[in-house]
């Protein structure tokens, strides 16, 4: 079974929502504080064998963020290489432009754990998520509109039925 672009967008959007929820949990348990201001390394080299549960949560959040980030980049690349609606391309471009900003806000959240850092990180996440929701909605709407606009297939009666 081949995954269509609009379904890939839907999976990417739902994955982004999951990442946001994981980020809320990460902040709730104070996992960023496990890094002790040593971003990006935290508990040793690339987080191998995290020392504590908060450290594990922080590294898991980073892993999921990396996977979702590549999914967003892939969606944007496909949208620009393919013949897709300009609104889909623009929305995905916004999501791709916000990715490095979001990474910097995430680093700032770990280094300067505070209200403004968390708000900036969450605002960027919501902007990315909103652009993905918009792109996914347009992709499904355009697909349904093109199916609805297609003429119905009518079979011509055969001569035997006369």
C-alpha positions in Angstrom: 0.0 0.0 0.0 1.4 3.4 -1.0 0.8 6.3 1.3 -0.6 9.3 -0.5 0.8 12.8 0.1 -2.3 14.0 1.9 -2.2 11.0 4.2 1.5 11.6 4.8 0.6 15.1 5.8 -2.0 13.8 8.2 0.5 11.4 9.8 3.0 14.3 10.1 0.4 16.6 11.7 -0.7 13.9 14.2 3.0 13.2 15.0 3.6 16.9 15.6 0.6 17.0 18.0 2.1 14.0 19.8 5.5 15.8 20.0 3.8 18.9 21.5 2.1 16.7 24.1 5.4 15.0 24.9 7.0 18.5 25.1 4.3 19.5 27.7 5.2 16.4 29.7 8.9 17.2 29.3 8.4 20.6 30.8 6.1 19.3 33.5 8.6 16.9 34.9 11.4 19.5 34.5 13.4 17.3 32.2 15.3 20.3 30.8 16.7 20.9 34.2 18.4 17.5 34.0 20.8 19.0 31.5 22.1 21.4 34.1 22.8 24.0 31.5 25.0 21.7 29.4 22.9 21.7 26.3 23.1 19.8 24.0 24.9 17.0 25.9 23.1 16.7 29.3 24.1 13.3 30.7 27.2 12.6 28.8 27.8 11.9 25.1 24.6 12.0 23.1 22.5 10.9 26.0 23.5 7.3 26.0 22.4 5.7 29.2 20.6 8.6 30.8 21.2 8.8 34.5 17.6 9.8 35.6 14.0 9.6 34.4 13.9 13.3 33.6 17.1 12.9 31.5 15.5 10.0 29.6 12.4 12.1 29.0 14.5 15.0 27.7 16.5 12.7 25.3 13.3 10.9 24.1 11.7 14.3 23.4 14.8 15.2 21.3 14.6 11.9 19.4 10.9 12.3 18.6 11.5 16.0 17.6 14.3 14.9 15.2 12.0 12.3 13.6 9.1 14.7 13.3 11.4 17.5 12.0 12.6 15.2 9.2 9.0 14.3 8.4 8.2 18.0 8.1 11.2 18.7 5.9 10.2 15.7 3.7 6.7 17.0 3.4 7.9 20.4 2.4 10.4 18.9 -0.2 7.7 16.8 -1.7 5.2 19.7 -1.9 7.7 21.9 -3.7 8.9 19.2 -6.1 5.4 18.0 -6.9 2.5 19.8 -8.4 0.7 20.7 -5.2 -1.4 23.7 -4.3 0.4 26.9 -3.5 -1.3 27.2 -0.1 0.1 23.7 0.8 3.6 24.8 -0.3 3.5 28.1 1.6 2.2 26.5 4.8 4.9 23.8 4.7 7.5 26.5 4.0 6.4 28.3 7.1 6.7 25.1 9.1 10.2 24.4 7.6 11.4 28.0 8.3 10.1 27.7 11.9 12.0 24.4 12.6 15.5 25.9 13.2 13.8 28.7 15.2 12.0 26.1 17.3 15.3 24.3 17.9 16.9 27.5 19.2 13.9 28.1 21.4 14.2 24.6 22.7 17.9 25.1 23.5 17.0 28.4 25.3 14.3 26.6 27.2 16.9 24.1 28.6 19.5 26.8 29.3 17.2 29.4 30.7 14.3 27.4 32.1 11.7 30.1 32.6 8.3 31.4 31.6 9.3 33.4 28.6 11.6 30.7 27.2 8.8 28.1 27.5 6.2 30.4 26.0 8.4 31.1 23.0 9.1 27.4 22.5 5.4 26.6 22.8 4.4 29.5 20.5 6.7 28.2 17.8 5.4 24.7 18.2 1.8 25.9 17.8 2.8 27.9 14.7 4.3 24.8 13.1 1.3 22.7 14.1 -1.1 25.3 12.8 0.6 25.4 9.4 0.6 21.6 9.2 -3.1 21.5 10.1 -3.8 24.1 7.4 -1.7 22.2 4.8 -3.4 18.9 5.6 -6.9 20.5 5.5 -6.2 22.1 2.1 -4.8 18.8 0.8 -7.9 16.8 1.8 -10.2 19.6 0.7 -8.6 19.8 -2.7 -8.7 16.1 -3.1 -12.3 15.9 -2.3 -13.2 18.9 -4.5 -11.5 17.3 -7.4 -13.3 14.0 -6.9 -16.7 15.8 -6.5 -16.0 17.9 -9.7 -15.1 14.8 -11.8 -17.9 13.8 -14.2 -19.7 10.6 -13.2 -18.8 7.6 -15.3 -21.8 6.5 -17.3 -21.7 3.3 -19.2 -23.1 3.5 -22.7 -25.9 1.0 -23.3 -24.9 -1.9 -25.5 -26.8 -2.8 -28.7 -27.9 -6.1 -27.2 -30.1 -4.2 -24.7 -32.1 -2.5 -27.4 
